[in-house]
Amino acid sequence: MNLQQWWRDLAMGVRFAFAGGREGWVRALLTAVGVGLGVALLLLTTALPNALTVRHERGDARADTNYGQKELKKADNTLLSANASTTFRDTEVRGRDLEPEGPKAPLPPGVDKFPAVGEMVVSPALKKLLESPDGKLLRERLPNPIAGTIAESGLIGSHELAFYRGAEGLGAHGLQNVGITRIDRYGTPYPSDSGSDPVLVLLVLVVFVVLLMPVAVFITAAVRFGGERRDRRLAALRLVGADGRSTRRIAAGEALAGAVLGLVLGTVFFLIGREVAGSIEVFGQSVFPSYLNPSPLLALLVAFAVPAAAVLVTLLALRGVVIEPLGVVRTAKPARRRLWWRLLLPLAGLGMLYPMVGQGRDGGDFNQYLVTGGVISLLVGVTALLPWIVEAVVARLGAGAVSWQLAVRRLQLSSGTAARMVNGIAVAVAGAIALQMLFAGTSSDYTKETTYDLSRAQMQVSVPKGKSLAATAKELAETKGVRHAYAFNEGYANDGPGENANWARVTVADCASLRQVAKLPSCRDGDVFASHVAPRRGDSASASENADDESTVAARPGRTLYFDTSVDAEKPTSVTWKVPQGVKQAESIDDPTGYRRGGILVTPSAFPATAAAGVRGEIYLRLDDSVPDAREYVRNTAARIDPHEEPMTWVSEKRNDEYSSIRTGLFVGAVCVLALIGASLLVSQLEQLRERKKLLSALIAFGTKRRTLSLSVLWQTAIPVGLGLLLASAVGLTLGVVLLKMTSTAVRVDWLSVLSMTGAGAAVVVVVTLLSLPPLLRLMRPDGLRTE
């Protein structure tokens, strides 16, 4: 067969798609929409690496830290930059106070000129927030006039909250002060690196495969829309003289036309989504439309792969169909599907993954090709097994209500079509269950519980040098939403110079606060205590014994202690304090931070004012959770006390940033895939209803109730969906166990996650079914039998 004949048959198929009347172009349009949705998500995926790269590059370009380089001297090209970042309702607000020291001071990226003292330039998102009623509390913290906005080149996302504020006198704070830096340029010579933790690389690989597999499944299902009517048209072609091979090539041409139109629509969908992406924020992440530029090579691969897959899938689908001049033999009872070859795919996947079982992160990087191939084989195995399971189950379903019998009979005649509709959901759910198990199993390696006692305090504020601890604590205690403020002056003292000196931790606080760190026999202002650290149950006592020994020596009455009050390391200074008589004994307990502090506990009147420079104030705040935005009121008060010192919000656990980024990426991708699942299922459902228009009209004409037909459509969806979710759960659990074994992690099934993933898949189907009811009711009319 020459290439010219191939081309002639394909071209005829294309003409049938667009010039075959309403029937042809409706089918082509449905195919194009289904393919286009998948192509749009594929293009989005190919654009994600570039988006992440641009975010990292822009973050590095605005870095304002010396990174250990030699401290700069004041010059006409230097700039003082002070950290003024804050947090508003769990969202970070990046802020800097700027003081140019000369006419050549470097401008931050995205800023045309320095804001005047007291003014600020802000990101568009922050400007919108400050001008809205929701930003009232933040406006109290940032009352400065807005002199301009930061351009896109100075931001990492369209919804980022950021500002630069003009300042003066920053040098008076001293460059030793945390958060104030002198720079002569922006940017870092050390670009951010994503690291090479094998387990994190494995997570990224599995996330991409799991998110892309449902897309591929939906594209292959979309090119088979309208298969039954297409085959009847091909039978008509056989009647006028076309042979079997020609009809298959013509069918491939129809699919090719729909796929090419799908590429066009997919590009349009992607461009629309690209613009929409700049106006939305998902799980705290946002991008600019310019970030989402697909890799040209990957975009070219999509452009060739999708039409090629459409032709290949159509030819494979027609292998089991005998198209004769007087009809399609598929309308007879088909041969039973064979199981043995369907089991080969998941077994092959397990075989690829098995060599890496027990490797963990100490065994080096996981083989990316084996991981990708193994996960793909297991998930493709779902699409191979599901048609066999649906056919085997529905063949055994028997009597029931009329709606049930209608649904079962339809499934028995076209179980393959029903399985194709559910394949995407099953693949997505199986992959999601495996990922949830992997994330749950490895989370302990990247998530650490903190020691903070959140029942006693929830925030911590550091008192700046030169500020009175008592006055600061009083101001914070009077803040709305604060129940109690525990104020401490903390520092260290030794009893002499040299390495042999004994040292002790010194804590200065009132009696109520001291009782948060030690068991006191009695307490009144003027008392001094030697606090002994009792070891916790199961802990080694050696460390606490050493601390107790040093504290006992340093706390002896009459002993002189030295406090370091140096502001400049080159000019050390210290003040002395003689331990008074009558030191009482106390036993240390867990303080609100979870630490047991030994040393000397001093009430305020017993501590000399001259030693105040040798201690640093820390205030622990207990909040009233019934007060909305209690943390924001605290942050506003803290900003008035010191705009360069952000309060610390205590949390019960801390998570690795890179691990959190991967998890966030999974959630963002899952939202996109679920949206695609819903949209593609709706298109598929509408196509199925269109195929059965005359059948539904005939049933209505014979008196069948609309309620009965609606229930039958629901059963036709629910039965394969239920079987698909059961299969997805089994495959997902298997894949999850293997991945956990590969990472040398104890196998633990998070049944709540399994149920939530299957529930999410079922919820999508329910929503799609509800959305398809209005067109179903319109189709159920007797006049649908009219022929013109």
C-alpha positions in Angstrom: 0.0 0.0 0.0 1.6 3.3 -1.1 1.8 6.5 1.0 -0.5 8.3 -1.5 -3.4 6.0 -0.7 -2.9 6.4 3.0 -3.0 10.2 2.5 -6.1 10.0 0.4 -8.0 7.9 2.9 -6.9 10.1 5.9 -8.0 13.2 3.9 -11.4 11.7 3.2 -11.8 11.0 7.0 -10.9 14.6 7.7 -13.6 15.7 5.2 -16.1 13.5 6.8 -15.4 15.1 10.1 -16.0 18.6 9.0 -18.2 18.2 5.9 -20.3 15.3 7.0 -23.2 17.4 8.2 -24.3 18.1 11.7 -23.5 14.6 12.8 -19.8 14.9 11.7 -18.9 18.2 13.1 -20.7 17.6 16.4 -18.7 14.5 17.0 -15.5 16.3 15.9 -16.3 19.2 18.2 -16.9 16.8 21.2 -13.7 15.0 20.5 -11.8 18.3 20.1 -13.1 19.6 23.4 -12.1 16.4 25.2 -8.7 16.4 23.6 -8.3 20.2 24.1 -8.8 20.0 27.8 -6.1 17.3 28.1 -3.8 19.3 25.8 -4.3 22.4 27.9 -3.2 20.6 31.1 -0.3 19.0 29.3 0.9 22.4 28.1 0.4 23.7 31.6 2.6 20.9 32.9 5.3 21.5 30.4 5.3 25.2 31.5 5.6 24.4 35.3 9.4 23.8 35.3 9.9 27.2 33.6 7.6 28.9 36.2 9.5 27.4 39.1 12.8 28.4 37.6 11.6 32.0 37.1 10.3 32.2 40.7 13.7 31.1 42.0 15.6 33.5 39.7 13.5 36.5 40.8 13.9 35.5 44.4 17.7 35.3 44.0 17.8 38.6 42.0 16.3 40.6 44.9 18.4 39.0 47.6 19.9 41.7 49.9 22.3 39.8 52.1 26.1 39.8 52.0 26.2 36.0 52.5 29.3 36.0 54.7 31.3 38.5 52.5 33.5 41.1 54.1 31.5 43.9 55.8 31.1 46.9 53.5 32.0 50.4 54.5 29.7 53.3 53.9 30.1 54.7 50.3 28.1 56.5 47.7 27.1 53.1 46.2 25.9 51.5 49.4 22.4 50.9 50.8 21.2 50.0 54.2 18.4 47.4 54.1 16.5 46.4 57.2 14.1 43.5 57.4 10.6 44.7 58.0 8.7 41.6 57.0 5.5 40.6 58.8 2.7 38.1 58.6 -1.0 38.8 58.0 -3.4 36.0 58.7 -0.9 33.3 58.0 0.3 35.0 54.8 3.9 36.4 54.7 4.3 40.0 53.8 7.8 40.7 52.6 9.1 44.1 53.6 12.3 46.1 53.7 13.2 49.5 55.1 15.7 51.2 52.7 18.2 54.0 53.4 20.4 54.9 50.4 23.8 56.1 51.6 24.7 57.7 48.3 23.5 58.6 44.8 24.7 55.3 43.3 22.9 53.1 45.8 21.4 50.0 44.1 17.6 50.0 43.4 15.7 46.9 44.2 14.3 45.0 41.2 11.0 46.3 40.1 11.4 49.8 41.7 12.1 52.9 39.6 13.2 55.2 42.5 13.6 55.0 46.2 10.6 55.9 48.3 10.9 59.0 50.4 11.3 58.6 54.1 8.0 57.4 55.6 6.6 56.4 52.2 6.5 53.0 50.6 6.1 51.3 47.3 4.0 48.1 47.4 3.1 45.1 45.3 -0.3 45.5 43.4 -1.8 42.7 45.6 -0.7 44.5 48.8 -2.1 47.8 47.6 -5.4 46.1 46.8 -5.4 44.5 50.3 -4.6 47.7 52.1 -7.3 49.6 50.3 -9.9 47.0 51.1 -11.9 46.6 54.4 -10.1 43.2 54.9 -6.8 45.0 55.2 -7.8 47.4 58.1 -5.7 45.7 60.7 -2.7 45.5 58.3 -3.2 49.2 57.5 -2.6 50.0 61.2 0.7 48.3 60.9 1.6 49.8 57.6 0.1 53.3 57.7 2.7 54.9 55.4 1.5 56.7 52.2 1.8 54.5 49.1 4.1 56.3 46.5 4.0 53.6 43.8 3.9 49.9 43.0 6.5 47.3 42.5 6.8 46.0 38.9 6.5 42.4 37.9 10.3 42.0 37.7 10.6 42.5 41.5 7.9 40.0 42.6 7.8 36.2 42.5 4.0 35.9 42.1 1.0 38.0 41.1 -0.5 37.7 44.6 2.7 38.3 46.6 2.4 40.8 49.4 5.6 42.9 49.4 6.7 46.5 50.1 9.8 48.7 50.3 9.7 51.6 52.8 11.9 54.7 52.9 13.8 55.0 56.2 16.5 57.0 57.9 18.8 56.5 60.9 19.1 52.7 60.3 22.9 52.9 60.9 22.2 54.1 64.5 20.9 50.7 65.3 24.3 49.2 64.4 24.9 46.6 61.7 25.3 44.0 64.3 21.5 44.3 64.8 19.7 41.3 63.3 18.0 42.2 60.0 20.0 45.3 59.0 22.5 44.9 56.2 24.7 47.2 54.1 24.9 46.1 50.4 26.2 47.6 47.2 24.1 45.4 44.8 21.1 43.1 44.8 21.4 39.4 44.0 23.2 36.4 45.3 26.3 34.6 43.9 24.8 31.4 45.4 21.6 30.5 43.4 19.1 28.5 45.3 19.4 24.8 44.8 16.6 22.2 45.0 18.9 19.6 46.6 19.2 16.0 45.8 17.5 14.0 48.5 16.7 10.7 46.8 13.3 10.4 48.6 12.3 14.0 47.5 13.4 13.2 43.9 11.2 10.1 44.1 8.3 12.1 45.4 8.6 14.6 42.5 8.8 11.7 39.9 5.7 10.0 41.3 3.8 13.3 41.5 4.4 14.1 37.9 3.5 10.6 36.7 0.4 10.4 38.8 -0.8 13.8 37.6 -0.2 13.2 33.9 -1.5 9.7 33.6 -5.2 10.7 34.0 -4.6 13.3 31.3 -3.3 10.7 28.9 -6.2 8.4 29.7 -8.7 11.1 29.0 -7.2 12.1 25.7 -7.3 8.5 24.5 -10.9 8.2 25.6 -11.9 11.5 23.9 -10.7 10.4 20.5 -13.2 7.5 20.7 -16.2 9.7 21.2 -19.1 8.7 18.9 -17.6 5.3 18.0 -20.9 3.5 17.4 -22.3 6.0 15.0 -18.9 6.3 13.2 -18.9 2.6 12.7 -22.3 2.7 11.1 -21.1 5.4 8.7 -18.1 3.2 7.9 -20.5 0.3 7.1 -22.1 2.6 4.5 -18.7 3.2 3.0 -18.2 -0.5 2.7 -21.5 -0.7 0.8 -20.3 1.7 -1.8 -17.1 -0.2 -2.4 -14.4 0.7 0.2 -12.4 -2.2 1.6 -11.8 -2.9 5.3 -8.4 -1.3 5.5 -9.6 1.9 3.8 -12.5 2.3 6.2 -10.0 2.0 9.1 -7.8 4.7 7.6 -10.8 6.9 7.0 -11.8 6.4 10.7 -8.2 7.4 11.6 -8.6 10.5 9.5 -11.7 11.5 11.4 -9.9 11.0 14.7 -6.9 12.9 13.4 -9.2 15.8 12.5 -10.7 15.9 16.0 -7.2 15.6 17.5 -5.8 18.5 15.4 -8.8 20.6 16.3 -8.3 19.6 19.9 -4.7 20.9 19.7 -6.1 24.2 18.5 -8.7 24.4 21.2 -6.2 23.1 23.8 -3.9 26.0 22.9 -6.8 28.4 23.2 -7.8 26.9 26.6 -4.1 27.1 27.7 -3.8 30.8 26.7 -7.0 31.6 28.6 -5.9 29.6 31.6 -2.5 31.3 31.4 -4.2 34.7 31.8 -6.5 33.4 34.5 -3.6 31.9 36.4 -2.3 35.5 37.0 -5.4 36.4 38.9 -5.8 33.4 41.2 -3.9 31.9 44.1 -3.9 28.2 44.9 -2.6 27.0 48.3 -0.7 30.3 48.8 1.1 30.0 45.4 0.6 32.4 42.5 2.4 33.1 39.2 2.5 35.8 36.5 1.1 34.7 33.1 4.6 35.4 31.6 6.0 32.6 33.8 3.9 29.9 32.1 5.8 29.5 28.9 6.0 25.9 27.8 9.3 24.4 26.8 9.4 24.6 23.0 10.7 21.0 22.7 8.0 19.6 25.1 5.3 21.6 23.4 6.4 20.2 20.0 6.3 16.7 21.5 2.7 17.3 22.6 1.8 18.6 19.1 3.1 15.4 17.5 2.2 12.9 20.2 -1.5 13.8 20.5 -2.5 13.3 16.8 -0.3 10.2 16.5 -2.0 8.8 19.6 -5.4 9.5 18.2 -4.6 7.6 15.0 -3.1 4.7 16.9 -5.9 4.4 19.4 -8.5 4.4 16.6 -6.7 1.7 14.6 -6.3 -0.4 17.7 -10.0 0.1 18.7 -11.1 -1.1 15.2 -9.1 -4.3 15.3 -11.8 -6.1 17.2 -14.6 -4.7 15.0 -15.7 -6.3 11.7 -17.3 -3.6 9.5 -19.4 -5.2 6.8 -21.5 -3.4 4.0 -24.7 -4.3 5.8 -23.7 -3.5 9.4 -21.2 -3.7 12.2 -20.6 -7.2 13.6 -19.9 -5.7 17.0 -23.6 -5.5 17.6 -23.5 -9.2 18.2 -22.4 -10.6 21.6 -18.6 -9.9 21.7 -16.1 -12.5 22.8 -15.2 -12.5 26.5 -12.2 -10.4 27.4 -9.1 -12.3 28.4 -7.5 -11.7 31.7 -4.0 -13.1 31.4 -2.4 -10.3 29.4 -4.1 -7.6 31.5 -2.3 -8.9 34.5 1.1 -8.5 32.8 1.1 -4.7 33.0 0.8 -4.4 36.8 3.1 -7.4 37.3 5.7 -5.7 35.0 5.4 -2.5 37.0 6.0 -4.4 40.2 9.0 -6.1 38.6 10.5 -2.7 37.7 10.1 -1.3 41.2 11.1 -4.5 43.1 14.9 -4.1 42.7 14.7 -0.8 44.6 12.8 -2.1 47.6 14.8 -1.4 50.8 17.1 1.1 49.1 16.0 4.1 51.2 17.9 7.4 50.9 21.2 5.8 51.9 21.3 3.7 48.8 21.7 6.6 46.5 19.3 8.0 43.9 16.4 5.8 42.7 16.6 4.8 39.0 14.3 7.4 37.4 13.5 5.2 34.4 12.5 2.2 36.5 10.5 4.4 38.8 8.6 6.1 35.9 8.1 2.9 34.0 7.0 0.9 37.1 4.4 3.5 38.2 3.1 4.0 34.6 2.7 0.2 34.2 0.8 -0.1 37.4 -1.5 2.8 36.6 -2.0 1.7 33.0 -2.8 -1.7 34.5 -5.9 -0.1 36.0 -7.2 0.9 32.5 -6.5 -2.7 31.3 -8.2 -4.5 34.2 -11.2 -2.3 34.6 -13.0 -3.3 31.4 -12.6 -7.0 32.3 -13.9 -6.4 35.8 -16.9 -4.3 34.6 -17.8 -7.0 32.0 -17.4 -9.9 34.4 -19.5 -8.2 37.1 -22.3 -6.8 34.9 -22.7 -10.2 33.2 -23.7 -11.6 36.6 -26.1 -8.9 37.5 -29.8 -10.0 37.4 -33.3 -8.9 38.1 -34.3 -5.7 39.7 -36.3 -2.5 39.2 -37.0 -1.4 35.6 -34.3 1.4 35.9 -31.8 -1.2 37.1 -32.6 -3.6 34.3 -32.2 -0.9 31.7 -28.9 0.2 33.2 -27.5 -3.4 33.5 -28.6 -4.3 29.9 -26.9 -1.2 28.5 -23.7 -2.0 30.4 -23.8 -5.6 29.2 -24.0 -4.4 25.6 -21.3 -1.7 26.0 -19.2 -2.3 29.1 -16.1 -1.0 27.3 -17.6 2.4 26.8 -18.6 2.6 30.5 -15.1 1.5 31.6 -13.5 4.1 29.4 -15.5 6.9 31.1 -14.3 5.7 34.5 -10.7 4.9 33.6 -9.5 8.4 34.2 -11.0 8.6 37.7 -9.7 5.2 38.6 -6.2 6.1 37.5 -6.3 9.5 39.4 -7.6 7.9 42.6 -5.1 5.0 42.5 -2.2 7.4 42.1 -3.6 9.8 44.7 -3.9 7.0 47.3 -0.3 5.8 46.6 1.0 9.4 47.0 -1.0 10.0 50.2 0.5 6.8 51.7 4.0 7.9 50.6 3.6 11.4 52.0 2.1 10.0 55.2 4.9 7.5 55.6 7.8 9.9 55.0 6.3 13.0 56.7 8.1 12.1 60.0 11.4 12.5 58.2 10.5 16.0 57.1 8.2 17.2 59.8 9.5 17.7 63.3 7.3 18.3 66.4 8.3 21.4 68.3 8.6 21.5 72.1 6.4 24.6 72.5 3.6 24.2 75.0 0.7 25.9 73.1 -1.6 25.5 76.1 0.5 28.1 78.0 1.6 30.5 75.3 1.2 30.9 71.5 3.4 33.8 70.6 6.8 35.2 71.6 8.1 38.7 71.3 11.7 39.8 71.6 12.3 43.1 73.4 14.7 45.4 71.5 17.7 46.8 73.2 17.0 50.0 75.0 13.4 49.1 75.7 12.1 48.5 79.1 10.9 44.9 79.7 8.2 45.9 82.1 6.9 48.7 79.9 6.9 46.4 76.8 5.2 43.6 78.7 2.6 46.0 80.0 1.8 47.3 76.5 1.5 43.8 75.1 -0.6 42.6 78.0 -3.1 45.4 77.4 -3.3 44.4 73.7 -6.7 43.1 72.6 -6.7 39.3 72.5 -3.9 38.8 75.0 -4.8 37.0 78.2 -1.4 37.1 79.9 2.2 38.1 79.2 5.1 36.3 80.8 8.1 38.5 80.7 11.7 37.4 81.2 15.2 39.0 81.0 17.5 36.2 80.0 21.3 36.1 79.7 24.5 34.3 80.9 27.1 35.2 83.5 30.4 33.6 84.6 32.4 33.8 87.8 35.7 34.8 86.2 37.8 34.9 83.0 39.3 32.0 81.2 38.1 28.5 80.2 37.9 27.3 83.8 35.2 29.8 84.7 31.9 28.6 85.9 28.9 29.9 84.0 25.2 30.1 84.8 22.1 31.0 82.9 20.4 34.0 84.6 16.6 34.6 84.3 15.1 37.8 85.7 11.3 37.9 86.0 8.5 38.5 88.5 7.2 35.6 90.7 4.3 34.8 88.4 6.6 34.4 85.4 9.2 32.5 87.4 6.6 29.9 88.4 6.3 29.1 84.7 9.9 27.8 84.7 10.5 26.4 88.2 8.8 25.0 91.3 9.4 27.8 93.9 9.1 27.2 97.7 7.9 30.7 98.1 8.5 33.9 96.2 8.4 37.7 96.7 10.2 40.5 95.0 13.9 40.5 96.1 14.3 36.7 96.1 17.1 34.9 94.3 16.9 31.1 93.4 19.3 28.5 92.3 17.3 26.3 89.8 18.3 22.7 89.5 17.4 20.7 86.4 15.8 17.3 87.2 16.1 14.9 84.3 13.0 13.8 82.5 11.9 10.2 82.6 14.0 8.2 80.2 16.6 11.0 79.7 20.2 11.0 80.5 21.0 12.8 83.7 24.6 13.7 82.8 23.8 17.0 81.1 21.5 18.3 83.8 24.1 17.2 86.5 26.8 19.3 84.8 24.5 22.3 84.5 23.5 21.8 88.2 27.2 21.7 89.3 28.0 24.9 87.4 24.9 26.7 88.6 25.6 25.6 92.2 29.1 27.0 92.1 28.1 30.3 90.3 25.1 30.8 92.6 27.0 30.8 95.9 26.2 33.8 98.1 28.9 36.5 97.8 30.3 35.2 94.5 30.9 37.9 91.9 29.4 37.2 88.5 30.3 39.0 85.2 27.8 39.9 82.5 29.0 40.6 79.0 27.6 44.0 77.9 29.6 44.4 74.7 28.0 46.2 71.8 31.1 45.8 69.6 33.1 42.5 69.7 36.4 44.5 69.3 35.7 46.4 72.6 34.5 43.9 75.2 32.8 45.3 78.3 31.2 43.7 81.3 29.5 44.6 84.5 29.6 42.7 87.8 27.0 41.5 90.2 27.5 40.0 93.6 25.2 37.1 94.4 23.2 38.2 97.5 22.9 36.1 100.7 19.9 33.8 101.2 19.7 32.1 97.8 16.8 29.7 97.8 16.7 26.4 96.0 14.2 25.7 93.2 13.5 22.8 90.9 13.3 23.5 87.2 10.2 22.5 85.2 9.4 22.7 81.5 9.1 26.3 80.5 6.5 27.3 77.8 9.2 26.6 75.1 9.6 23.1 76.4 13.1 23.7 77.8 14.2 23.1 81.4 16.4 25.9 82.4 18.9 25.7 85.3 21.0 28.5 86.6 19.9 31.5 88.7 16.4 32.9 88.9 16.2 36.5 90.0 13.3 38.8 90.9 13.5 42.3 89.4 14.5 44.3 92.6 17.4 41.9 93.3 18.9 42.5 89.9 21.1 45.6 89.4 20.1 48.1 86.7 23.7 48.3 85.5 23.6 44.6 84.4 20.5 45.2 82.2 22.7 45.4 79.1 23.8 41.9 79.7 20.4 40.3 79.3 17.8 40.2 76.6 14.1 40.5 77.1 11.7 37.8 75.9 7.9 37.9 76.4 5.7 34.8 76.0 2.0 35.6 75.2 -1.0 33.6 76.1 -3.8 34.6 73.7 -7.6 34.5 73.9 -8.6 32.3 70.9 -12.1 33.5 71.1 -11.0 37.0 69.9 -10.8 37.1 66.1 -7.4 38.2 64.7 -5.8 38.2 68.2 -2.4 37.5 66.5 -2.9 40.5 64.3 -3.4 42.8 67.2 -0.2 41.5 68.8 1.7 42.0 65.6 0.4 45.6 65.4 1.6 46.3 68.9 4.9 44.7 68.3 5.4 46.7 65.1 5.0 49.9 67.1 7.6 48.7 69.6 10.1 47.6 67.0 9.2 47.5 63.2 12.3 45.3 62.5 11.5 42.5 65.0 8.6 40.2 64.0 6.8 38.3 66.7 7.3 34.5 66.6 4.1 32.5 66.2 4.5 29.1 67.9 3.5 26.0 66.0 3.2 22.4 67.1 5.4 21.1 64.2 7.8 22.4 61.6 8.0 21.1 58.0 10.9 20.9 55.6 10.5 23.8 53.0 11.3 21.6 50.0 9.0 18.9 51.2 6.2 21.4 51.7 6.8 22.8 48.2 6.4 19.3 46.7 3.2 18.7 48.7 1.8 22.1 47.7 2.6 21.3 44.1 0.7 18.0 44.4 -2.3 19.8 45.8 -2.2 22.5 43.0 -1.8 19.8 40.4 -4.6 17.7 41.9 -7.0 20.6 41.7 -6.2 21.0 38.0 -6.6 17.3 37.3 -9.9 17.1 39.2 -11.1 20.0 37.2 -10.1 18.2 34.0 -11.7 15.0 35.3 -15.0 16.8 35.8 -14.9 18.6 32.5 -14.0 15.6 30.5 -16.5 13.4 32.2 -19.2 15.9 31.5 -18.3 16.0 27.8 -18.2 12.2 27.7 -21.6 12.0 29.4 -23.1 14.5 27.0 -21.7 12.5 24.1 -23.2 9.3 25.4 -26.6 10.9 25.8 -26.4 12.2 22.3 -25.7 8.7 21.1 -28.8 7.4 22.8 -31.1 10.3 21.9 -33.4 8.2 19.7 -33.5 5.3 22.1 -34.5 7.6 25.0 -37.2 9.2 22.8 -38.5 5.7 21.8 -38.8 4.7 25.5 -40.6 7.9 26.4 -42.9 7.4 23.4 -43.8 3.9 24.8 -44.7 5.4 28.2 -41.5 4.9 30.2 -41.3 7.4 33.1 -38.7 10.0 33.1 -37.8 9.2 36.7 -37.1 5.6 35.6 -34.8 6.7 32.7 -33.0 9.2 35.0 -32.3 6.5 37.5 -31.1 4.1 34.8 -28.6 6.7 33.7 -27.5 7.1 37.3 -27.0 3.3 37.6 -25.1 3.2 34.4 -22.6 5.6 35.9 -22.6 4.4 39.5 -21.9 0.7 38.8 -18.7 1.2 36.8 -17.6 4.0 39.1 -18.0 1.8 42.1 -16.0 -1.0 40.5 -13.4 1.5 39.3 -12.9 3.0 42.8 -12.6 -0.5 44.3 -9.9 -1.4 41.7 -8.2 2.0 42.2 -8.1 1.4 46.0 -6.5 -2.0 45.6 -3.9 -0.8 43.0 -3.2 2.4 45.0 -2.6 0.5 48.2 -0.3 -1.9 46.4 1.7 0.9 44.8 1.8 2.8 48.1 3.2 -0.2 50.0 5.9 -0.7 47.3 6.9 3.0 47.4 7.1 2.9 51.2 9.2 -0.3 51.0 11.5 1.5 48.5 12.1 4.3 50.9 12.7 1.9 53.9 9.7 3.3 55.7 7.3 1.4 57.9 4.2 0.5 56.0 1.2 2.3 57.5 -2.2 2.8 55.7 -3.8 6.1 56.3 -7.4 4.9 55.8 -8.8 8.4 56.2 -6.8 9.5 53.2 -7.9 6.4 51.2 -11.5 7.2 52.0 -11.1 10.9 51.2 -9.5 10.1 47.8 -12.2 7.7 46.8 -14.8 10.1 48.1 -13.3 12.9 46.0 -13.5 10.7 42.9 -17.1 9.8 43.7 -18.0 13.4 44.4 -16.8 14.4 40.9 -19.0 11.8 39.4 -22.0 12.9 41.4 -21.5 16.5 40.3 -21.1 15.5 36.7 -24.2 13.4 36.9 -26.2 16.3 38.3 -25.0 18.6 35.6 -26.0 16.2 32.9 -29.6 15.8 34.1 -30.9 19.0 32.4 -29.8 17.9 28.9 -31.0 14.4 29.7 -34.5 15.7 30.5 -34.5 17.8 27.2 -33.6 14.6 25.2 -36.4 12.6 26.8 -39.1 13.8 24.4 -41.2 11.8 21.9 -40.5 14.2 19.1 -36.8 13.1 19.2 -38.0 10.3 16.9 -38.9 12.8 14.1 -36.9 12.3 10.9 -36.5 14.9 8.2 
